[in-house]
Amino acid sequence: MDILTWAALSVDEQKAALQRSPLIGDSGLEQSVRAIVDAVASRGDAALKEFNQKFDGFNSANIDSLRLSESEISAASARVSTELKAAIAQAMANIDVFHSAQQFRPIDIETQAEVRCELRSEPIEKVGLYIPGGSAPLISTVLMLALPAKIAGCEKRVLVSPPPINDAIVYAANACGITEIYQVGGAQAIAALAFGTETIPSVDKIFGPGNRYVTEAKRLVSQDSRCTVSIDMPAGPSEVLVIADSDANAQFIAADLLSQAEHGPDSQVILVTDSEPLAQAVNQALESQLAALPRQEIAATSLNSSRTILVKDMLEAAQVSNRYGPEHLIIQTRFPRDVLKHIRAAGSVFLGAYTPESVGDYASGTNHVLPTYGYSRAVSSLSLADFSRRFTVQELSAKGLLGLGQAVMTLASNELLDAHKNAIAIRLASLKD
């Protein structure tokens, strides 16, 4: 990777050094995705079957339904190895523990005498879970989405994934209590969840990461007046930033960088360090490790849009990281928690030499659905709260309204909203009768 000295860069060069992959900014992306969304909105299942053939080489005309049957789910589950089932079980247990601990605690207080205010939470009724497939079927994403949805109590949980769906994805979904599984992926799957088709039901909220086409489709449907659907977050091509000092292990760092670079050609990895010898050692390790990877072509393309940034110290490293706002942040330094004190923007943070990003991707218990593109400066990682909606309740007695009414009328009057004022005044007058 190119090595850049942060202090030697101009303001514009620093900004350019933190730009994402140019593949993400494809000017024709919106137009292409909009055409897919419109086709699904107007033609339903027929469009989905055509796109299955066009994009995934899957002939849906030869199947009875886009939805997997119970027998197909059972057959797929039976083909999954005992070893993989055990790994899924261990990951499920940790994810369950961490997300169950996030259960909502209601608030019920009096803000003043006999003015009662509450904060309540209810699960989102219908959720759609998008699971990337293709060359890298993300079994772990099933667990990251399906378990929180189940714990939150979402009544209808619909899963979509590109065909043919990997057996382990089917098994993991079934293990998490999902039986409504549909063979469709990409932007067309997002459109189906948003608008509904003859087969696939529309949902209230769509969850899940994906490539830039999936991410763009999520953005488009969330702003489309023809449907009412929300999305979890902008979760697109994967990225990692590693902060390392001279004590860091170059082989470990190279392995962490490549673990994200292999996700896709539009993924991006960044190393920020105060040690030029370490930067050079990491580049050498990248070269040797890359040669042994089955997905080396994908990772190599990703590395073309990646770089190393040399900083003066770990405080500046944290400042650079905060400007970038990485999806994943690895801090491999002598005292990682000292650096953590200065971190303000990251989807998920991994501390120390023995906490590779891979553990969070699979089985530590935290969620791996995270904001990308720098959105971690304002958007949080996926949690149990995302599968519910919160609402407030207020209740006043006559005494409570007497104590609060005059303040409300004064505020309403100054906002020139007389009907608001009158809603109070008419009640106060009735109390004098």
Stockholm file with secondary structure:
# STOCKHOLM 1.0

chainA/1-433         MDILTWAALSVDEQKAALQRSPLIGDSGLEQSVRAIVDAVASRGDAALKEFNQKFDGFNSANIDSLRLSESEISAASARVSTELKAAIAQAMANIDVFHSAQQFRPIDIETQAEVRCELRSEPIEKVGLYIPGGSAPLISTVLMLALPAKIAGCEKRVLVSPPPINDAIVYAANACGITEIYQVGGAQAIAALAFGTETIPSVDKIFGPGNRYVTEAKRLVSQDSRCTVSIDMPAGPSEVLVIADSDANAQFIAADLLSQAEHGPDSQVILVTDSEPLAQAVNQALESQLAALPRQEIAATSLNSSRTILVKDMLEAAQVSNRYGPEHLIIQTRFPRDVLKHIRAAGSVFLGAYTPESVGDYASGTNHVLPTYGYSRAVSSLSLADFSRRFTVQELSAKGLLGLGQAVMTLASNELLDAHKNAIAIRLASLKD
#=GR chainA/1-433 SS CEEEEGGGSCHHHHHHHTCCCTTTTCTTHHHHHHHHHHHHHHHTHHHHHHHHHHHHCCCGGGSSCSBCCHHHHHHHHHTSCHHHHHHHHHHHHHHHHHHHTTCCCCEEEEEETTEEEEEEEEECSEEEEECCCTTSCCHHHHHHHHHHHHHHTCSEEEEEECSSCCHHHHHHHHHTTCCEEEECCHHHHHHHHHHCCSSSCCCSEEECCCCHHHHHHHHHHHTCTTCCCEESCCCCSCEEEEEECTTSCHHHHHHHHHHHHTTCTTCEEEEEESCHHHHHHHHHHHHHHHTTCTTHHHHHHHHTTCEEEECSSHHHHHHHHHHHCCSEEEEESSSHHHHHTTCCCCSEEEESTTCCHHHHHHTSSSCCCCCCTTGGGTCCCCCGGGGEEEEEEEEECHHHHHHHHHHHHHHHHHTTCHHHHHHHHHHHHHHHC
#=GC SS_cons         CEEEEGGGSCHHHHHHHTCCCTTTTCTTHHHHHHHHHHHHHHHTHHHHHHHHHHHHCCCGGGSSCSBCCHHHHHHHHHTSCHHHHHHHHHHHHHHHHHHHTTCCCCEEEEEETTEEEEEEEEECSEEEEECCCTTSCCHHHHHHHHHHHHHHTCSEEEEEECSSCCHHHHHHHHHTTCCEEEECCHHHHHHHHHHCCSSSCCCSEEECCCCHHHHHHHHHHHTCTTCCCEESCCCCSCEEEEEECTTSCHHHHHHHHHHHHTTCTTCEEEEEESCHHHHHHHHHHHHHHHTTCTTHHHHHHHHTTCEEEECSSHHHHHHHHHHHCCSEEEEESSSHHHHHTTCCCCSEEEESTTCCHHHHHHTSSSCCCCCCTTGGGTCCCCCGGGGEEEEEEEEECHHHHHHHHHHHHHHHHHTTCHHHHHHHHHHHHHHHC
//
